[in-house]
Amino acid sequence: MKRLVKSALFFVLYYSGIERVLARLIRPRAVAILMYHGVCDQASLPPEINFHLPRKEFAQQMRALRSRYPVISLDAVVGSLRDGTSLEKAVVITFDDGYRNNALYAAPILKQMGLPYTVYVATAYVESRTWIPLNQVYWLWSEGRISSEQMKEMRKRIRGIPSGAQVLDFEVAEPSRASNAAEESFGMLSWEELQGMASHGAVFGSHTHTHCNMAVESNERQREELNTSKNLLESHLNSPVHSFAYPYGRKAQMSAAARENIILAGYSCALSAENGLTTVASDRFSLPRLGYERPIWRFTGEILYQFGKQAWRDRRNKSRR
């Protein structure tokens, strides 16, 4: 019911023009770090898990952001947190995993609009025909080779065990005769594509080497994942890598040991998938993000809602001093 009421309110605010006015007027001391994955028109994914956004909708969201908020780099936010300086209302754009569709479809839109962004890459899959294990499972489902129940069980198992453990009953390391939709959904970036994106302003960070659940890996394996991915990115891009994003990114996939290893590996921040805004009180090594909403009035409405709540908190805290 709450979601239905919010959606109806967001619809009215968007189409009345009030949302755009409020977005410009409110002044929260916070940044919304948005979490995307891929941009493609025919995702081979279960509807309830679809983490890709069609090109038209992605472009619409980027236009909405540009017309309402400052869109800034993640480095600028991390610098403010590190220095203890105040945050101003702004938005940061990030992508997880490292899909080829980021280069084909997202990057041209972002370049045209002049918007900065960061891509977190699972480096084991760069220039590989092998897909991230979860995506292998989604592909099997899309081909009708496993049921929805089997897909959900495999998904749960993959997310909960160390990298490299056997979770599939048959080999799916290199999908043969994959459909165009599957390739568009799950194909990974090449080093040449990463370099091309970097030359036009994209920033890259680590998403581990094998897209593993850091909380279930040994200390030794955590360090290997962090250092391997960082070294590969830096050597291929000839640029330092400062940031990390947790695969899966919920509290269950994070740990104190992982946090320590991330710091020891030389990263300046770590992003989670926990919902929320970044404020001066945020831990640089578990920064929250907002997932995108659909359709456009929910997208703009949810960001306004989050910023509005934070502006109210800021005002309340100021009055108590």
ZIRA-V642769 format. One record per pair of residues at least 6 apart in sequence whose C-alpha atoms are under 7 Angstrom apart, sorted by sequence separation. I is the first residue (numbers start at 0). GAP is how many residues later the second one is. D is the distance in Angstrom with one decimal. If there is no record, write none. Layout:
BEGIN
i=I gap=GAP d=D
i=I gap=GAP d=D
END
This chain:
BEGIN
i=12 gap=6 d=4.8
i=79 gap=6 d=6.7
i=124 gap=6 d=6.5
i=139 gap=6 d=5.9
i=140 gap=6 d=6.3
i=233 gap=6 d=5.5
i=292 gap=6 d=4.5
i=79 gap=7 d=6.8
i=140 gap=7 d=6.8
i=233 gap=7 d=6.2
i=291 gap=7 d=6.1
i=213 gap=8 d=6.3
i=42 gap=9 d=6.5
i=157 gap=9 d=6.5
i=277 gap=9 d=6.4
i=140 gap=10 d=6.4
i=156 gap=10 d=6.8
i=277 gap=10 d=6.3
i=229 gap=11 d=6.2
i=276 gap=11 d=6.1
i=39 gap=12 d=6.3
i=275 gap=12 d=5.1
i=276 gap=12 d=6.4
i=37 gap=13 d=6.8
i=38 gap=13 d=5.3
i=39 gap=13 d=6.0
i=40 gap=13 d=4.4
i=137 gap=13 d=6.9
i=153 gap=13 d=6.9
i=274 gap=13 d=5.5
i=275 gap=13 d=5.6
i=36 gap=14 d=6.1
i=37 gap=14 d=4.5
i=38 gap=14 d=4.8
i=39 gap=14 d=4.8
i=40 gap=14 d=6.3
i=136 gap=14 d=6.3
i=269 gap=14 d=6.4
i=270 gap=14 d=6.6
i=271 gap=14 d=5.5
i=273 gap=14 d=5.0
i=274 gap=14 d=5.3
i=275 gap=14 d=6.0
i=36 gap=15 d=6.0
i=37 gap=15 d=6.3
i=38 gap=15 d=5.5
i=39 gap=15 d=5.8
i=268 gap=15 d=4.9
i=269 gap=15 d=4.2
i=270 gap=15 d=5.3
i=271 gap=15 d=5.6
i=272 gap=15 d=6.0
i=273 gap=15 d=6.1
i=274 gap=15 d=5.4
i=38 gap=16 d=5.8
i=208 gap=16 d=5.1
i=268 gap=16 d=4.8
i=269 gap=16 d=5.4
i=270 gap=16 d=4.7
i=271 gap=16 d=5.4
i=272 gap=16 d=5.7
i=207 gap=17 d=5.1
i=269 gap=17 d=6.3
i=270 gap=17 d=6.3
i=271 gap=17 d=6.7
i=71 gap=18 d=6.6
i=73 gap=18 d=6.0
i=207 gap=18 d=5.5
i=70 gap=19 d=5.7
i=71 gap=19 d=6.2
i=72 gap=19 d=6.0
i=208 gap=19 d=6.4
i=69 gap=20 d=4.9
i=70 gap=20 d=4.8
i=71 gap=20 d=5.5
i=208 gap=20 d=4.9
i=68 gap=21 d=5.7
i=69 gap=21 d=6.3
i=70 gap=21 d=5.8
i=97 gap=21 d=6.6
i=133 gap=21 d=6.2
i=207 gap=21 d=5.8
i=68 gap=22 d=6.6
i=97 gap=22 d=6.2
i=249 gap=22 d=6.3
i=93 gap=23 d=5.6
i=94 gap=23 d=6.4
i=95 gap=23 d=6.0
i=96 gap=23 d=5.7
i=97 gap=23 d=4.5
i=205 gap=23 d=5.9
i=243 gap=23 d=6.7
i=248 gap=23 d=4.4
i=249 gap=23 d=5.5
i=92 gap=24 d=4.9
i=93 gap=24 d=4.8
i=94 gap=24 d=4.7
i=95 gap=24 d=4.8
i=96 gap=24 d=4.9
i=97 gap=24 d=6.4
i=133 gap=24 d=6.9
i=205 gap=24 d=6.1
i=242 gap=24 d=5.3
i=248 gap=24 d=4.4
i=249 gap=24 d=5.6
i=91 gap=25 d=6.9
i=92 gap=25 d=6.5
i=93 gap=25 d=5.7
i=94 gap=25 d=6.0
i=95 gap=25 d=6.6
i=96 gap=25 d=5.4
i=241 gap=25 d=4.7
i=242 gap=25 d=5.8
i=243 gap=25 d=6.3
i=244 gap=25 d=5.3
i=245 gap=25 d=6.2
i=247 gap=25 d=6.8
i=248 gap=25 d=6.7
i=241 gap=26 d=5.3
i=242 gap=26 d=5.1
i=243 gap=26 d=4.6
i=244 gap=26 d=4.5
i=245 gap=26 d=5.6
i=258 gap=26 d=6.5
i=242 gap=27 d=5.9
i=243 gap=27 d=6.3
i=244 gap=27 d=6.1
i=212 gap=34 d=6.2
i=211 gap=35 d=6.3
i=135 gap=36 d=6.6
i=204 gap=36 d=5.8
i=210 gap=36 d=5.7
i=221 gap=36 d=6.8
i=225 gap=36 d=6.9
i=203 gap=37 d=6.8
i=204 gap=37 d=6.7
i=205 gap=37 d=6.5
i=206 gap=37 d=5.9
i=204 gap=38 d=5.0
i=205 gap=38 d=4.7
i=206 gap=38 d=5.2
i=214 gap=38 d=4.8
i=222 gap=38 d=6.2
i=226 gap=38 d=6.3
i=204 gap=39 d=5.5
i=205 gap=39 d=6.3
i=206 gap=39 d=6.1
i=213 gap=39 d=6.0
i=214 gap=39 d=5.1
i=225 gap=39 d=6.6
i=206 gap=40 d=6.2
i=212 gap=40 d=5.6
i=213 gap=40 d=6.3
i=214 gap=40 d=5.5
i=194 gap=42 d=6.0
i=72 gap=43 d=5.6
i=129 gap=43 d=5.4
i=138 gap=43 d=6.8
i=214 gap=43 d=6.8
i=23 gap=44 d=6.0
i=70 gap=44 d=6.5
i=71 gap=44 d=6.3
i=72 gap=44 d=6.4
i=129 gap=44 d=5.1
i=213 gap=44 d=6.4
i=22 gap=45 d=6.0
i=128 gap=45 d=5.9
i=190 gap=45 d=6.9
i=162 gap=47 d=6.9
i=19 gap=48 d=6.5
i=162 gap=49 d=5.4
i=54 gap=50 d=6.7
i=58 gap=50 d=6.4
i=161 gap=50 d=6.7
i=134 gap=51 d=6.5
i=161 gap=51 d=6.6
i=159 gap=53 d=6.9
i=158 gap=54 d=6.4
i=161 gap=54 d=5.7
i=130 gap=55 d=6.4
i=160 gap=55 d=6.4
i=161 gap=55 d=5.5
i=130 gap=56 d=6.8
i=29 gap=57 d=5.6
i=30 gap=57 d=6.9
i=28 gap=58 d=5.1
i=29 gap=58 d=5.8
i=30 gap=58 d=5.5
i=31 gap=58 d=6.4
i=32 gap=58 d=5.8
i=33 gap=58 d=6.0
i=34 gap=58 d=6.7
i=35 gap=58 d=6.0
i=36 gap=58 d=4.8
i=28 gap=59 d=4.8
i=29 gap=59 d=5.3
i=30 gap=59 d=4.9
i=31 gap=59 d=4.8
i=32 gap=59 d=4.6
i=33 gap=59 d=5.1
i=34 gap=59 d=5.2
i=35 gap=59 d=4.6
i=36 gap=59 d=4.9
i=27 gap=60 d=6.8
i=28 gap=60 d=5.7
i=30 gap=60 d=5.6
i=31 gap=60 d=6.2
i=32 gap=60 d=6.1
i=33 gap=60 d=5.9
i=34 gap=60 d=5.8
i=35 gap=60 d=6.4
i=36 gap=60 d=6.6
i=27 gap=61 d=5.6
i=37 gap=61 d=6.4
i=39 gap=61 d=6.4
i=126 gap=61 d=6.7
i=26 gap=62 d=6.2
i=38 gap=62 d=5.8
i=125 gap=62 d=5.8
i=126 gap=62 d=6.2
i=37 gap=63 d=6.2
i=38 gap=63 d=6.3
i=124 gap=63 d=6.3
i=125 gap=63 d=5.4
i=126 gap=63 d=4.5
i=37 gap=64 d=6.0
i=125 gap=64 d=5.2
i=126 gap=64 d=6.8
i=125 gap=65 d=6.6
i=38 gap=66 d=6.2
i=38 gap=67 d=6.0
i=100 gap=83 d=6.3
i=117 gap=84 d=6.0
i=118 gap=84 d=6.3
i=119 gap=84 d=5.8
i=120 gap=84 d=6.3
i=121 gap=84 d=6.6
i=115 gap=85 d=6.8
i=116 gap=85 d=5.8
i=117 gap=85 d=4.6
i=118 gap=85 d=4.8
i=119 gap=85 d=4.6
i=120 gap=85 d=5.4
i=121 gap=85 d=4.8
i=123 gap=85 d=5.1
i=115 gap=86 d=6.7
i=116 gap=86 d=6.4
i=117 gap=86 d=5.4
i=118 gap=86 d=6.1
i=119 gap=86 d=5.2
i=120 gap=86 d=5.0
i=121 gap=86 d=5.4
i=122 gap=86 d=4.8
i=123 gap=86 d=5.4
i=98 gap=87 d=6.5
i=99 gap=87 d=5.6
i=117 gap=87 d=6.9
i=119 gap=87 d=5.1
i=121 gap=87 d=4.9
i=122 gap=87 d=6.8
i=98 gap=88 d=5.9
i=99 gap=88 d=4.7
i=121 gap=88 d=5.8
i=98 gap=89 d=4.3
i=99 gap=89 d=4.2
i=121 gap=89 d=5.5
i=97 gap=90 d=6.0
i=98 gap=90 d=5.4
i=102 gap=90 d=6.5
i=106 gap=90 d=7.0
i=97 gap=91 d=5.9
i=44 gap=93 d=5.8
i=102 gap=94 d=6.7
i=43 gap=95 d=6.5
i=44 gap=97 d=6.7
i=43 gap=98 d=5.8
i=122 gap=106 d=5.6
i=96 gap=110 d=6.5
i=119 gap=125 d=6.4
i=43 gap=137 d=6.1
i=42 gap=138 d=6.0
i=43 gap=138 d=5.5
i=41 gap=139 d=5.3
i=42 gap=139 d=7.0
i=43 gap=141 d=6.2
i=42 gap=142 d=5.3
i=39 gap=144 d=6.5
i=39 gap=145 d=6.7
i=77 gap=191 d=7.0
i=86 gap=192 d=6.7
i=86 gap=193 d=6.6
i=85 gap=194 d=6.6
i=83 gap=196 d=7.0
i=80 gap=199 d=6.0
i=60 gap=235 d=6.7
i=32 gap=244 d=6.9
i=31 gap=245 d=5.0
i=30 gap=246 d=5.8
i=31 gap=246 d=6.4
i=29 gap=247 d=6.2
i=30 gap=247 d=5.1
i=29 gap=248 d=5.5
i=30 gap=248 d=6.7
i=29 gap=249 d=4.7
i=28 gap=250 d=6.5
i=34 gap=254 d=6.1
i=33 gap=255 d=5.5
i=34 gap=255 d=6.0
i=35 gap=255 d=6.9
i=32 gap=256 d=4.8
i=33 gap=256 d=4.8
i=34 gap=256 d=5.1
i=31 gap=257 d=6.6
i=32 gap=257 d=6.1
i=33 gap=257 d=5.9
i=34 gap=257 d=6.9
i=31 gap=258 d=6.6
i=33 gap=258 d=6.8
i=27 gap=279 d=5.9
i=22 gap=281 d=6.0
i=25 gap=282 d=6.7
i=27 gap=282 d=5.7
i=28 gap=282 d=7.0
i=13 gap=283 d=5.5
i=27 gap=283 d=4.1
i=26 gap=284 d=6.1
i=25 gap=285 d=6.8
i=10 gap=286 d=5.3
i=27 gap=286 d=6.8
i=9 gap=287 d=5.7
i=9 gap=288 d=5.9
i=6 gap=291 d=6.1
i=9 gap=291 d=4.9
END
